[in-house]
Amino acid sequence: MRVICLPFVAAMLLAHVAGAQDSREVMLRVHRVGDNVAIRGATVTIDHTIEAGNTDSAGIVRVPDLEDGGHIVEVVARGYQAYFDNFKSGANIAQPIQLELLPIPASDTAKVRGEKTDLTFVGFNARLSKGQGKFFTSAQLGAAAGRPLANLLKADAGAFIADGPRGESLLAMRSPTGGASPCYTAVVRDGVRIYPFTGATPPNLDKIFAEQLLGVELYARPATVPAELRVAAKCGALVLWTRDAK
């Protein structure tokens, strides 16, 4: 029995070792499309759960002990479009693995026209105390630096983010009937309603970053919207207060 069993056990152990998943430190380099300029301070997340940290001055972040194989990477950096893609790691994969980000055109971040409301930042704390919506204070937004607003609202406030026709992240009210057309949320910036407004489209929340804001008010249901916005907020409202305005 020993003569028969020992070779069998040895074969089983060898098979287990052969099938084991290797792992290694992986370097990712984030740079701008076209000119290879390194992007410093970009926040990198792997497989939705591994927080790799921020890129250094060379645009590099290191992920220790990452299993070989396919992975999902998410990168957010101020002034650049959010990046989502797949990559592979392994013994034969050249490092650092290159990730290219598209810059946001300056025209996309310029202030747009809208309609003035009676909302003011002075009333922020009074509205917060009523508990009618989800609020983010200056301290909370500062701690979330580097995160686009779409990510912040979805992950920390349970907001419904709809995909726009060109991949934009648009805030909407989830349809109770599962309809195909989202009901986009009204958006106010520094007291000015920028959506809905004549000729305006919902703002892309991937292009607004937490550290740009002094306060955020999210009213997911029409019944909770401040009286100053009830007429134009049948699908809820998002109120943004920027640091520039202060």
Secondary structure, DSSP 8 states (H G I E B T S, - for coil): -HHHHHHHHHHHHHHHHHT---EEEEEEEEEETTT--B-TT-EEEETTTEEEEE--TTSEEEEEEEESEEEEEEEE-TTB--EEEEEEESTTS-SSEEEEE-B--GGGGS----EE-S--GGGHHHHHHHT-SEEE-HHHHHHTTT-BHHHHHHHHH--EEEE-TTS-EEEEE--TT--SS-EE-EEEETTEEEES-TT-----GGG-BGGGEEEEEEE-SGGGS-GGGGGG-TT-EEEEEETTT-
